[in-house]
Amino acid sequence: MTVAETELPTIKRPTAYEQWLTDEGLKVVEGLFIEDLRTVELGTWERRGCRAAVARLEGTEDVNDAHIIEIAPGGEVAPERHLYEEITYVVSGRGSTTVWNSAGTRTTFEWNAGSVFSVPLNAYAQHFNGSGSQPARFYTVTSAPLVMRMFHNRSFVYDCDFDFTDRFGSDKDDFSGTGTAYQSRVWESRFIPDAAAIELKSWAARGAGGSNVMLEIADNSLCGHVSEFPVGTYKKAHRHNAGAHVIILGGTGFSLLWREGEPVRKVDWRQGSIVVPPERWFHQHFNTGTTPARYLALRWGSKKYPLFRQFLIDRPTTEGGDQIEYQDEDPSVRATFEAELAGHGAQSRMGEVYDRAARRLQDRAAGQSG
């Protein structure tokens, strides 16, 4: 018996995620970075009853996105539940959020500018602006692009009645800001009152005398971290997966980004800026201001629930890792930094940083030979 062959249909755009963007009538923000989250232009999201835009930046590569939502003074956003994860950074304003599920768990918590929180997967949530005179603005990183394309069924994504009681139940409804500290600078919580004030710990391997805390949030695969580095310094270049939304919490400086073997791109930043390095692009952050530079990165890479391949971001490229040590970097990197500092009337502290890095290498070599 001969079986007739049918030509496989060509996959055409738009994807299920792109069709969702169109159907929702959402304004889309593109490019390599956003200069200021506080002033980025928004459109209207009629279904949710608010002003909004979706950040679909070059470095997200549709493994995640970010919903920029603004709640009018005294206003609220229509309640919603969905099967994609989300982590919210409060850009400005103050207010409250009520979270509930059909199993009967319900809680309300308050947030302010700088807060970070996550509505548990497929729980209902409604946000309220607590000010009668000032708008409130969110930057919410979500896994919507993956989930939309994976299931390509919007009713399933938004109307599934399954309650993830392992993520939100009688013992999982704490938005008080308490959490659990683990080794290797890990803090697990559902709510962080102020990312600019969270306590950090030294992370010598990343250079520049910097400090850090890794964030495990609401049992998500999405996670985050907060890092800070001193005046007159810069961090070692490294690379990792796509979709790390780097939100500048304080300080002034710039980042260099490049795909190996290709020209370097430079992005200047200040408080409120955001940059998302594309997958496997080296990137390096430089502090040219008068205060320590601190940023929040919302991204994939949970230690508890890893989803993608983990990069070795604190292991040298010379040893098979994904970090360029200071002694291995292109001389133009330091020259660019010194020129920027001179333009700002600031002084470099990298001499002492290089000395510490050299001593670490010597100690490491001595330990290996011993």
C-alpha positions in Angstrom: 0.0 0.0 0.0 1.3 3.4 -0.9 0.9 6.2 1.6 0.4 9.6 0.2 2.8 12.2 1.6 1.5 15.6 2.6 3.9 18.5 2.8 4.5 19.8 6.3 3.0 23.3 6.6 5.4 26.1 7.0 5.4 27.7 10.4 4.3 31.3 9.9 4.4 34.3 12.1 2.9 35.4 14.4 3.6 33.1 17.2 0.9 32.5 19.9 2.8 35.1 22.1 3.0 37.7 19.3 -0.7 37.1 18.5 -1.5 37.7 22.2 0.4 41.0 22.1 -1.6 42.1 19.1 -5.0 41.0 20.5 -4.3 42.7 23.8 -3.5 45.9 22.0 -0.3 46.3 24.0 2.4 48.9 23.3 5.7 47.1 22.8 9.0 48.5 23.9 12.0 47.2 22.0 15.8 47.8 21.9 18.8 46.8 24.0 17.9 48.9 27.0 15.4 51.3 28.6 16.9 54.6 29.7 14.4 55.2 32.5 11.6 52.9 33.7 9.9 55.8 35.5 9.3 57.8 32.3 9.0 55.1 29.5 5.9 55.8 27.4 2.9 53.5 28.0 -0.2 52.7 26.0 -3.6 51.4 27.2 -4.4 47.9 28.4 -8.1 48.0 28.1 -8.8 44.5 29.5 -6.9 45.2 32.7 -8.1 48.8 33.0 -4.7 50.5 33.2 -1.9 52.1 31.2 0.8 49.5 30.2 3.5 48.4 27.8 5.4 45.2 27.3 9.2 45.3 27.4 10.3 42.9 24.7 14.0 43.8 24.7 16.7 42.3 22.5 18.2 40.4 25.3 14.9 38.7 26.4 14.9 36.6 23.2 11.3 35.7 24.0 12.3 33.4 26.9 10.6 36.0 29.1 9.3 39.6 28.9 8.3 42.4 31.3 4.9 44.0 31.7 5.2 47.7 32.7 1.9 48.6 34.4 0.8 51.9 35.8 -2.1 52.2 38.2 -3.9 55.5 38.3 -4.2 57.4 41.6 -6.7 55.7 43.7 -7.2 53.1 41.0 -6.9 49.4 40.6 -6.1 46.7 38.0 -8.6 44.1 37.0 -8.0 40.8 38.8 -6.4 38.0 36.9 -4.9 34.5 37.2 -2.6 32.8 34.7 -0.2 29.9 34.2 2.9 32.0 33.7 5.3 33.0 36.5 5.9 36.6 37.4 8.1 38.7 39.6 7.3 42.3 40.2 9.6 45.2 41.0 7.7 48.4 42.2 9.2 51.2 40.2 7.2 54.0 42.0 4.2 54.5 44.2 2.7 52.6 47.1 -0.4 50.4 47.5 -1.6 46.9 48.2 -2.2 43.6 46.5 -4.8 40.9 47.3 -4.0 37.3 46.4 -6.4 34.4 46.6 -7.3 31.0 45.2 -10.4 28.9 44.8 -9.2 26.6 47.7 -10.0 29.5 50.1 -6.6 30.9 50.8 -6.6 34.8 50.7 -4.2 37.4 51.8 -3.5 41.1 51.3 -0.1 42.9 51.6 1.2 46.4 51.1 4.1 47.5 48.9 6.2 50.6 48.2 8.7 51.8 45.7 11.6 49.4 45.7 9.6 46.4 46.8 9.9 43.0 45.0 7.2 40.3 45.2 5.7 37.4 43.2 2.1 36.5 42.9 2.1 32.6 43.2 1.5 30.6 40.0 -2.2 30.7 38.9 -3.4 32.5 42.0 -5.8 35.4 41.5 -4.4 38.8 42.2 -5.6 42.4 42.2 -3.4 45.5 42.7 -4.6 48.7 44.3 -2.9 52.1 44.3 -2.8 53.5 47.8 -2.2 57.1 46.8 -5.0 59.4 45.6 -2.6 61.8 43.9 0.3 59.8 42.4 0.3 56.8 40.0 2.1 53.6 40.9 4.2 51.7 38.4 5.3 48.1 38.2 8.0 46.3 36.2 6.9 42.6 36.2 9.1 40.0 34.6 7.0 37.1 33.3 7.4 33.7 31.6 4.5 34.5 29.3 6.4 34.2 26.0 7.4 30.6 26.8 4.0 29.6 28.2 2.0 31.2 25.4 4.1 29.4 22.7 4.2 26.1 24.6 0.5 25.7 25.0 -0.8 28.1 22.3 -4.2 28.0 24.0 -5.2 31.2 25.7 -8.1 29.7 27.6 -5.9 27.2 29.2 -3.3 29.8 30.2 -6.0 32.1 31.8 -8.9 29.9 32.7 -7.3 26.8 34.3 -8.9 26.2 37.7 -6.0 24.3 39.2 -4.7 25.7 42.5 -1.0 25.2 43.1 -1.4 24.8 46.8 2.2 23.8 47.1 3.0 27.4 46.2 0.1 29.2 47.8 -1.8 27.5 50.7 -2.2 27.7 54.5 1.6 27.7 55.0 2.5 29.5 51.8 0.7 32.8 52.1 3.4 34.9 53.9 4.1 38.3 52.3 5.4 39.8 55.5 9.0 40.1 54.2 10.3 37.2 56.3 12.4 34.6 54.6 15.1 31.9 54.9 18.8 32.5 54.6 20.9 29.8 53.0 24.6 29.4 52.4 26.2 31.0 49.3 24.4 34.3 49.8 20.9 32.9 49.1 17.7 34.6 50.5 14.3 32.9 49.9 11.2 34.9 50.4 7.9 35.8 48.7 8.2 39.6 49.4 11.2 41.9 49.7 10.2 45.2 51.2 13.0 47.2 49.6 15.6 45.8 47.2 17.8 48.9 47.7 18.1 48.2 51.4 18.5 44.4 51.4 21.6 43.1 53.2 24.4 41.9 50.8 27.4 39.7 51.4 30.8 39.7 49.8 31.3 37.9 46.5 35.1 38.1 45.9 35.1 35.9 42.7 33.1 38.5 40.7 35.7 41.2 41.4 35.7 44.9 42.3 35.1 44.3 46.0 31.4 43.7 45.2 28.7 42.2 47.2 25.5 40.2 46.4 22.5 38.2 47.5 20.8 35.6 45.4 16.9 35.6 45.5 14.7 32.6 45.5 11.2 33.9 45.1 7.8 32.1 45.6 9.0 28.7 44.5 9.4 30.0 40.9 11.9 29.0 38.3 12.3 32.7 37.7 14.5 34.2 40.4 16.8 37.2 40.9 19.8 38.7 42.6 20.9 42.1 44.0 24.5 43.2 43.5 26.5 46.2 44.4 30.0 47.4 43.7 32.1 50.4 44.9 32.9 53.8 43.5 35.7 53.9 41.0 35.5 50.2 40.1 34.1 47.8 37.5 33.1 44.1 37.6 34.5 41.3 35.6 32.9 40.5 32.3 30.8 37.4 32.1 28.0 35.8 30.1 24.9 33.7 30.7 21.4 32.8 29.5 19.1 35.3 27.9 16.4 37.1 29.9 18.3 38.7 32.8 16.6 42.0 33.4 19.2 44.3 35.1 17.4 47.1 36.9 19.6 49.9 38.2 18.6 50.7 41.8 21.2 53.3 42.5 24.4 54.8 41.0 25.7 56.0 37.7 27.8 54.2 35.1 27.8 52.2 31.9 27.9 48.6 30.6 29.8 47.1 27.7 28.1 44.2 25.9 29.4 42.1 23.1 29.1 38.8 21.4 32.4 37.1 21.2 34.3 38.2 18.1 31.9 41.1 17.4 32.0 44.9 18.1 31.3 46.1 21.6 28.1 48.1 22.4 28.1 50.6 25.2 25.0 51.5 27.3 25.0 54.4 29.8 22.8 53.9 32.9 21.5 55.6 36.0 18.8 54.9 38.6 15.8 53.6 36.8 17.6 52.3 33.7 17.4 48.7 32.6 19.5 46.5 30.3 19.0 42.9 29.3 22.2 41.2 27.9 21.4 38.8 25.1 22.3 35.1 25.5 26.0 34.4 25.7 26.9 38.0 25.2 29.7 39.1 27.5 28.8 42.1 29.5 30.6 44.2 32.1 29.3 46.9 34.5 31.3 50.1 35.4 30.7 52.6 38.2 31.6 56.1 37.2 29.5 57.9 39.9 30.1 59.1 43.4 28.1 56.4 45.2 28.1 52.6 45.1 26.2 51.1 42.1 23.5 48.7 43.0 21.2 46.7 40.7 18.5 44.1 40.8 18.5 41.3 38.2 15.3 39.4 37.6 16.0 36.3 35.5 16.0 32.5 35.0 18.4 30.5 37.1 16.7 29.3 40.3 19.0 27.1 42.3 15.9 25.1 43.6 14.1 24.8 40.3 16.6 25.2 37.5 15.1 25.3 34.0 17.9 26.1 31.6 21.6 25.2 31.5 23.6 26.9 34.2 26.5 29.0 33.1 29.7 29.1 35.2 29.6 32.9 35.7 32.4 33.0 38.3 34.8 30.5 36.7 37.5 31.9 34.3 37.1 31.4 30.6 40.6 30.0 30.6 39.3 27.1 32.8 36.1 26.5 30.7 34.0 29.0 32.5 32.1 32.2 31.5 34.0 35.0 33.3 36.9 37.0 31.9 39.4 37.6 34.6 41.0 41.1 34.9 44.4 39.9 33.7 42.7 38.3 30.6 40.6 41.3 29.5 41.3 43.4 26.5 43.4 46.5 27.4 40.8 48.7 25.8 38.4 47.9 28.7 40.5 49.6 31.3 41.3 52.5 28.9 37.6 53.1 28.3 36.9 53.1 32.0 39.7 55.5 32.8 38.5 57.9 30.1 35.0 57.8 31.4 36.2 58.5 35.0 38.2 61.5 33.8 35.2 62.9 32.1 33.3 62.7 35.4 36.2 64.1 37.4 36.4 60.8 39.4 39.3 58.6 40.3 39.9 54.9 39.7 40.2 52.4 42.5 41.1 49.5 40.2 44.7 49.4 41.2 43.9 47.9 44.6 41.2 45.7 42.9 43.8 44.3 40.5 46.2 43.7 43.4 43.6 41.7 45.3 42.7 39.7 42.2 46.4 38.9 41.7 46.8 37.7 45.3 43.7 35.5 44.9 45.2 33.9 41.8 48.5 33.4 43.6 46.8 31.8 46.6 44.8 29.6 44.3 47.8 28.5 42.4 49.7 27.7 45.6 46.8 25.7 46.9 46.6 23.6 43.7 50.3 23.0 43.6 50.2 22.0 47.3 
